[in-house]
Amino acid sequence: MQAIVLAGGLGTRLRSVVSDLPKPMASINGKPFLEYILDELNDFKFEKVVLTVGYKKEVIMNYFGNSYKNIKLVYSIEDEPLGTGGCIKKALSFIDDPYVFVLNGDTMFKIDFHAMSKSRQLTIACKHMYHFDRYGEIKIFNGKVIAFSEKKHVQEGYINGGIYYMPKNLFDVYDLPSVFSLEKDFFEKYIHELEIHAFLAEDYFIDIGIPEDYLRAQEDFQKKKALFLDRDGIINIDYGHVHTIEQFQFTDFIFDLCKKYQKKGYLIFIITNQAGIGKGLYPESDTIKLNNYVMDEFKKRDIIISKIYYCPHKPEDHCSCRKPEPGLFIKAIKEFNIDPSESIAIGDKLSDLEAAYKAGVKQLFFRKTNYDEYPVEFRYNYIGVFKNNGAK
């Protein structure tokens, strides 16, 4: 895969907290923001990235050179500002593939690039948000973008996440000036003939364009520790394929356990297999509704569940996200910048602990009896298979 990253921003609104640098070079915990973006692209095995540079271009070019980890870097230089559309149009000449990702250099949106690329269509990554007014809303119908709304307060909706997947020849049939805005002069102007697809995502998103979010990124990008919890048997009593609010009964220890670890600074995640979806026993909408209920019940007790990850597949699907495979743990670790070696996993099946171990989680606890003063009854180490180290 190949990408264009728009890295020529001046960072005018950040001048109060950032020195005179291109906006993507703003330091986040001692590293340029752009380096975090390239780390993400490297993890998804991008082979080539074109950086569009202009303002203080030598700062970027001298820092990164012609490669970063496994990525070949190429520079598309703006001698004068070309607008988002103009600089993309120029950078496309350096792209070899028929399709390319385009990213804003001041935005981090941790989407699944592989999933988004399956469309082979012009696509915008859209972030689901609540109570926003800094961004214009994107209107979506049947999976396609039908309108771009002006900035106003929106209670719930989708915004443009600043990642595009487009054919290299996208602009070829349009009479476009050398300087134009991709969003205003192209997407909005030609929306009825472009057929823009929407890739909907709820993954981590931050735009460092204003001082408040730049400062928030300093905290977000620090390594964190996490408490990973299985659901059925740990969060709730396991009656088998629990999928409705009426069936759901919290275990008598879970709220105290979570408060204990939240006070110690752990982010809390729920990782659960939900094969009943794949088996057709209940629709995925039931799981989503139940997840929202669970998070709300924790919130009422001042406990924040950072996210619930679930696998909807059957065992015979052999997917990478179903425990004992580590896919969901790895996704959480990447999305929330988790240090797995400082994290904890608690489950009531060895498959829960095996999945966590494969993701690098070092503290693994197996629970068989009710919680008292210790979070679990048994602790396991993994040496080929899990072996009981004895009751605590």
C-alpha positions in Angstrom: 0.0 0.0 0.0 1.0 3.6 -0.6 0.0 6.9 1.0 0.2 10.6 0.7 0.5 12.5 3.9 -0.2 16.3 3.9 2.7 17.7 5.9 2.9 21.3 4.8 0.7 22.9 7.5 1.9 26.1 9.2 0.5 25.4 12.6 -0.6 29.0 13.1 -3.1 28.2 15.8 -0.4 26.3 17.7 2.1 29.1 17.9 1.2 29.7 21.6 2.5 26.2 22.5 4.7 25.1 19.6 7.7 26.9 18.2 8.0 27.9 14.6 7.6 24.5 12.9 5.5 22.8 10.3 2.4 21.6 12.2 3.1 17.8 11.7 6.5 18.3 13.4 5.0 19.5 16.6 6.6 17.5 19.4 4.5 15.0 21.3 6.5 13.6 24.2 9.8 14.2 22.4 8.7 12.9 19.0 7.2 14.8 16.0 3.5 14.1 15.6 4.3 13.0 12.0 6.5 10.2 13.4 3.5 8.6 15.1 1.6 8.7 11.9 4.5 7.0 10.1 4.7 4.4 12.9 1.0 3.6 12.3 1.5 3.3 8.5 4.6 1.1 9.0 2.6 -1.2 11.3 0.1 -1.7 8.4 3.0 -2.4 6.1 2.8 0.6 3.8 5.7 0.5 1.4 5.8 4.1 0.2 4.7 7.4 1.6 4.7 10.7 -0.3 5.1 13.7 2.1 3.7 16.9 0.7 5.9 19.7 2.2 6.2 23.4 1.8 6.5 25.6 4.9 10.0 24.9 6.5 10.2 21.8 4.4 13.9 21.3 5.3 12.9 20.5 8.9 10.9 17.5 7.8 13.3 16.4 5.0 16.4 16.6 7.3 14.7 14.7 10.1 13.3 11.8 8.1 15.5 11.6 5.1 14.5 9.1 2.3 13.1 6.3 4.5 11.5 5.6 7.8 11.7 2.0 9.2 10.3 -0.1 6.3 8.8 2.8 4.4 10.3 4.6 1.4 9.8 8.3 1.7 9.3 10.7 -1.3 8.8 14.5 -1.0 6.3 16.5 -3.1 7.4 20.1 -2.7 5.0 23.0 -2.8 6.8 26.2 -3.8 3.7 28.0 -3.0 0.5 26.9 -1.1 -1.6 24.7 -3.4 -4.5 23.9 -1.1 -5.4 20.4 0.0 -6.6 19.4 -3.5 -3.7 21.0 -5.4 -1.0 19.4 -3.3 -2.7 16.0 -3.5 -3.0 16.4 -7.3 0.8 17.1 -7.5 1.7 14.3 -5.2 -0.2 11.7 -7.2 2.5 11.8 -9.8 4.8 10.0 -7.3 2.2 7.2 -6.7 2.7 3.8 -8.5 -0.5 2.0 -7.3 -3.9 2.5 -8.9 -5.3 3.4 -5.4 -3.8 5.5 -2.6 -4.5 6.6 0.9 -4.4 10.3 1.7 -3.9 11.5 5.3 -3.8 14.8 7.1 -0.4 15.3 8.8 -2.0 16.8 11.9 -4.6 14.1 12.5 -4.4 10.6 14.0 -7.3 8.3 13.2 -6.4 4.7 14.1 -8.5 2.9 11.5 -8.0 -0.5 9.9 -6.4 0.5 6.6 -6.7 -3.0 5.3 -10.5 -3.1 5.8 -10.9 0.3 4.3 -8.9 -0.6 1.2 -11.2 -3.5 0.3 -13.8 -1.1 -1.1 -11.6 -0.1 -4.2 -13.8 3.0 -4.3 -13.4 6.6 -3.4 -13.9 6.5 0.3 -13.8 8.8 3.3 -13.0 7.5 6.8 -15.8 8.9 9.0 -15.5 9.2 12.8 -18.5 8.7 15.0 -18.7 11.4 17.6 -21.1 12.9 20.2 -21.6 16.6 21.0 -19.3 18.3 18.6 -19.2 21.7 17.0 -15.6 22.0 15.9 -16.2 19.9 12.8 -18.8 19.9 10.1 -21.1 16.9 10.0 -21.0 14.3 7.2 -24.4 13.1 6.1 -24.5 9.4 5.2 -27.2 7.3 3.5 -26.9 3.6 2.5 -23.1 3.7 3.1 -22.5 6.7 0.9 -21.7 10.4 1.7 -24.7 12.5 0.5 -23.8 15.9 2.1 -21.3 18.0 4.0 -22.9 20.2 6.7 -21.5 23.5 8.0 -20.0 23.6 11.5 -22.6 23.6 14.2 -23.4 21.8 17.4 -24.4 18.2 16.7 -25.5 15.8 19.4 -24.5 12.7 17.5 -23.1 12.1 14.1 -20.1 11.5 11.8 -17.3 13.8 10.9 -14.7 13.7 8.1 -11.8 11.8 9.8 -9.2 13.2 7.4 -8.3 9.9 5.7 -9.3 9.2 2.1 -8.9 6.2 -0.2 -9.0 7.3 -3.8 -8.1 6.1 -7.3 -4.9 7.7 -8.7 -6.8 9.0 -11.7 -9.5 10.7 -9.6 -8.9 14.2 -10.9 -8.2 13.3 -14.5 -11.6 14.1 -16.0 -12.1 17.3 -14.0 -11.0 20.8 -15.1 -9.4 21.8 -11.8 -7.1 24.8 -11.1 -3.6 24.3 -9.7 -4.8 25.6 -6.3 -8.0 24.2 -4.8 -9.5 22.7 -1.7 -10.2 18.9 -1.8 -13.1 19.3 0.5 -14.8 22.5 -0.6 -13.9 22.7 -4.3 -14.0 19.1 -5.2 -15.9 16.8 -2.7 -18.7 19.3 -2.1 -18.9 20.6 -5.6 -19.0 17.2 -7.3 -20.7 15.2 -4.6 -23.6 14.1 -6.7 -21.4 12.5 -9.4 -18.5 11.2 -7.4 -20.3 8.5 -5.4 -18.2 8.8 -2.2 -18.3 5.8 0.1 -18.2 6.1 3.9 -15.9 3.9 6.0 -17.5 4.2 9.5 -15.2 3.9 12.5 -15.2 4.6 16.2 -11.4 4.2 16.6 -9.2 6.7 18.4 -9.1 10.1 16.8 -7.3 13.3 17.6 -6.6 16.5 15.6 -3.8 18.5 17.1 -4.7 21.7 15.3 -5.7 23.6 18.4 -3.6 24.0 21.7 -6.2 22.1 23.8 -6.0 18.9 21.6 -2.2 19.3 21.2 -1.8 19.2 25.0 -4.3 16.3 25.2 -2.1 14.3 22.7 0.8 14.6 25.1 -1.1 12.5 27.6 -2.8 10.2 25.1 0.4 9.2 23.5 2.1 8.2 26.7 2.2 4.4 27.3 -0.6 3.3 29.5 -1.4 0.1 31.5 -4.6 -1.7 31.1 -6.9 -4.2 32.8 -8.3 -6.6 30.3 -11.4 -8.5 31.4 -13.3 -11.3 29.9 -17.1 -10.7 29.9 -19.1 -13.8 30.6 -18.0 -15.2 33.9 -16.0 -12.1 35.0 -18.3 -9.1 34.3 -21.5 -11.1 34.5 -22.7 -14.5 35.5 -22.4 -16.9 32.5 -25.7 -18.5 31.7 -24.6 -19.3 28.1 -25.0 -16.9 25.1 -26.1 -14.0 27.3 -27.2 -11.3 24.8 -30.1 -9.3 26.4 -30.2 -6.8 29.3 -32.8 -9.0 31.0 -30.4 -12.0 31.0 -27.5 -9.9 32.2 -26.5 -10.2 35.9 -23.3 -8.5 37.1 -21.0 -10.6 39.3 -20.9 -9.5 42.9 -17.2 -8.6 42.8 -16.7 -6.8 39.5 -17.4 -3.2 40.5 -15.1 -3.3 43.5 -12.4 -4.9 41.3 -12.6 -2.3 38.6 -12.6 0.6 41.1 -9.5 -0.8 42.7 -7.6 -0.9 39.4 -9.0 2.3 38.1 -7.6 4.1 41.2 -4.2 2.6 40.3 -4.3 4.2 36.9 -5.3 1.2 34.7 -7.5 1.7 31.7 -10.2 -1.0 31.6 -11.3 -3.0 28.6 -13.7 -5.9 28.0 -12.6 -8.5 25.5 -15.3 -11.1 24.7 -16.1 -13.8 22.2 -19.7 -13.6 21.0 -20.0 -16.6 18.7 -23.8 -16.5 19.0 -23.8 -13.7 16.4 -22.0 -15.9 13.9 -24.2 -18.9 14.7 -27.3 -16.8 14.1 -28.6 -17.2 17.7 -29.0 -13.4 18.0 -28.3 -10.3 15.9 -25.2 -8.2 16.3 -27.5 -5.3 17.3 -28.3 -7.1 20.5 -24.6 -7.2 21.4 -24.2 -3.5 20.6 -27.2 -2.6 22.7 -26.0 -4.7 25.6 -22.5 -3.2 25.4 -24.0 0.3 25.7 -26.0 -0.8 28.7 -22.9 -2.3 30.4 -20.8 0.8 29.9 -23.6 3.0 31.2 -23.9 0.8 34.4 -20.2 1.1 35.0 -20.3 4.9 34.4 -23.1 5.2 37.0 -20.6 3.9 39.5 -17.8 6.3 38.3 -16.0 3.5 36.4 -14.9 4.1 32.9 -14.8 1.2 30.5 -12.5 2.5 27.7 -13.9 0.1 25.1 -15.6 -3.2 24.7 -14.1 -5.4 21.9 -16.0 -8.4 20.7 -15.5 -11.2 18.2 -18.7 -12.2 16.3 -17.2 -15.3 14.6 -17.8 -19.0 15.2 -14.8 -21.2 16.3 -14.7 -22.9 12.8 -14.2 -19.5 11.2 -10.6 -19.5 12.6 -10.4 -15.7 12.7 -7.6 -13.8 14.3 -9.8 -11.9 16.8 -11.5 -14.9 18.5 -9.7 -15.9 21.7 -7.3 -17.8 22.1 -6.1 -15.7 19.2 -4.8 -12.2 20.3 -6.3 -10.0 17.6 -8.6 -8.0 19.9 -6.0 -7.5 22.5 -3.5 -6.3 19.8 -6.1 -3.9 18.5 -6.7 -2.3 21.9 -3.0 -2.1 22.6 -2.4 -0.2 19.4 -5.5 2.0 19.6 -4.9 3.1 23.1 -1.1 3.0 23.3 -1.0 0.3 25.9 2.2 -1.2 27.4 1.2 -4.9 27.5 4.1 -5.7 29.9 2.5 -3.5 32.5 -1.0 -4.8 31.9 -3.2 -7.4 33.5 -5.7 -9.9 32.0 -8.4 -11.7 34.0 -10.5 -14.6 32.5 -12.3 -17.7 33.5 -11.1 -19.8 30.6 -7.5 -20.6 29.6 -8.2 -19.3 26.1 -8.7 -15.8 27.6 -5.2 -15.9 29.1 -3.6 -17.5 26.1 -4.9 -14.7 23.9 -3.6 -12.1 26.3 -0.2 -13.8 26.6 0.2 -13.9 22.8 -0.4 -10.1 22.8 2.4 -9.6 25.3 0.3 -9.2 28.5 2.5 -10.4 31.4 0.2 -10.6 34.4 -2.4 -13.3 33.8 -5.1 -14.3 36.3 -7.6 -17.2 36.2 -10.7 -16.8 38.2 -12.8 -19.7 39.5 -14.4 -18.5 42.7 -16.0 -15.3 43.9 -13.8 -12.3 44.5 -12.7 -11.6 48.1 -9.5 -9.7 48.9 -7.5 -10.9 45.9 -8.7 -10.4 42.3 -8.4 -14.1 41.3 -7.8 -17.5 42.8 -5.1 -18.8 40.5 -2.2 -17.2 38.6 -0.9 -18.9 35.4 2.3 -18.7 33.5 2.5 -19.7 29.9 5.2 -22.3 28.9 3.8 -24.0 25.8 0.6 -24.5 27.8 -0.8 -22.8 30.9 0.2 -24.5 34.1 -1.3 -23.9 37.5 1.1 -22.2 39.9 -1.1 -22.9 42.9 -3.8 -21.1 44.7 -3.1 -17.7 46.1 
